[in-house]
Amino acid sequence: MRSYFVFAKCCRKNFALNKKVYIAFVDLLIVFDSVNWKLMMKMLKMIKIDYRDRRIIGELYKHQMISIKIKESKREATIRKGVRQGCNLSPLLFNIYIEQAIN
């Protein structure tokens, strides 16, 4: 609810100054699972993350598999995008990705 009041105050101030207001809504839950790994690695290089650290991060994401079990049937699937759920590094990688995308 607080964010609504901040938003309303910004709008009133900009309208009073005869300035345009732009609004963008991003569903971050969807974005967290949609991070493009190649783009993420380019962003890490762009912000000058050491190549050794980028290589370690790349290895974390390379060849990820998941087992899907439905009743008695079990299948393997390859994960090709998104940051790793439960990984301590994921929030930082996600924040870097979003910040670079916004800029």
C-alpha positions in Angstrom: 0.0 0.0 0.0 2.9 2.3 0.8 4.2 2.0 -2.8 0.8 3.4 -4.1 1.2 6.5 -2.0 4.8 7.0 -3.2 3.6 6.5 -6.8 0.7 8.9 -6.4 3.0 11.6 -4.9 5.5 11.2 -7.8 2.6 11.6 -10.3 1.2 14.7 -8.6 4.7 16.3 -8.5 5.4 15.6 -12.1 1.9 16.7 -13.3 2.4 20.0 -11.3 5.7 20.5 -13.2 4.0 19.5 -16.5 6.3 16.5 -16.9 5.5 13.2 -18.4 5.2 10.1 -16.2 6.2 6.7 -17.5 5.1 3.5 -15.8 6.4 -0.1 -16.2 5.2 -3.2 -14.4 7.5 -6.2 -14.4 6.5 -9.5 -12.9 9.8 -10.4 -11.3 8.7 -13.9 -10.5 8.5 -14.7 -14.2 11.8 -12.9 -14.9 13.7 -14.9 -12.3 12.9 -18.1 -14.2 13.5 -16.5 -17.6 17.1 -15.1 -17.3 19.0 -15.8 -20.5 22.3 -17.3 -19.5 24.3 -16.1 -22.5 23.0 -12.6 -22.0 23.8 -12.8 -18.2 27.4 -13.9 -19.0 27.8 -11.0 -21.4 26.5 -8.6 -18.7 28.9 -10.0 -16.2 31.8 -9.4 -18.7 30.5 -5.9 -19.4 30.6 -5.0 -15.7 34.2 -6.4 -15.6 33.6 -9.5 -13.5 36.9 -11.5 -13.6 36.9 -14.2 -16.3 37.7 -16.9 -13.7 34.6 -16.0 -11.7 32.6 -15.9 -14.9 33.9 -19.4 -15.8 32.9 -20.7 -12.4 29.4 -19.2 -12.8 29.1 -20.6 -16.3 30.0 -24.1 -15.0 27.2 -23.8 -12.4 24.7 -23.3 -15.2 26.1 -25.6 -17.8 24.3 -29.0 -18.4 21.6 -28.5 -15.7 19.1 -31.3 -15.6 15.9 -31.9 -13.7 14.0 -35.1 -13.0 10.2 -34.9 -13.6 8.2 -37.7 -12.0 4.5 -38.1 -12.8 2.9 -41.1 -11.1 5.2 -44.0 -12.0 6.8 -42.2 -15.0 10.1 -40.4 -14.6 11.8 -38.2 -17.3 14.9 -36.0 -17.5 14.7 -32.5 -18.9 17.4 -29.9 -19.6 17.1 -26.5 -18.0 18.1 -23.8 -20.4 17.3 -20.5 -18.7 16.6 -18.9 -15.3 18.7 -18.4 -12.2 19.2 -21.4 -9.9 16.5 -21.7 -7.2 18.0 -21.8 -3.7 21.6 -20.8 -4.8 23.1 -18.0 -2.6 24.5 -16.4 -5.8 21.2 -16.3 -7.6 19.8 -13.0 -6.1 23.0 -11.2 -6.9 23.1 -12.5 -10.5 19.4 -11.6 -10.8 20.0 -8.1 -9.5 22.9 -7.5 -11.9 20.7 -8.9 -14.8 17.8 -6.6 -14.0 19.9 -3.5 -13.4 21.6 -4.0 -16.7 18.3 -4.6 -18.5 16.8 -1.4 -17.0 19.9 0.7 -17.9 
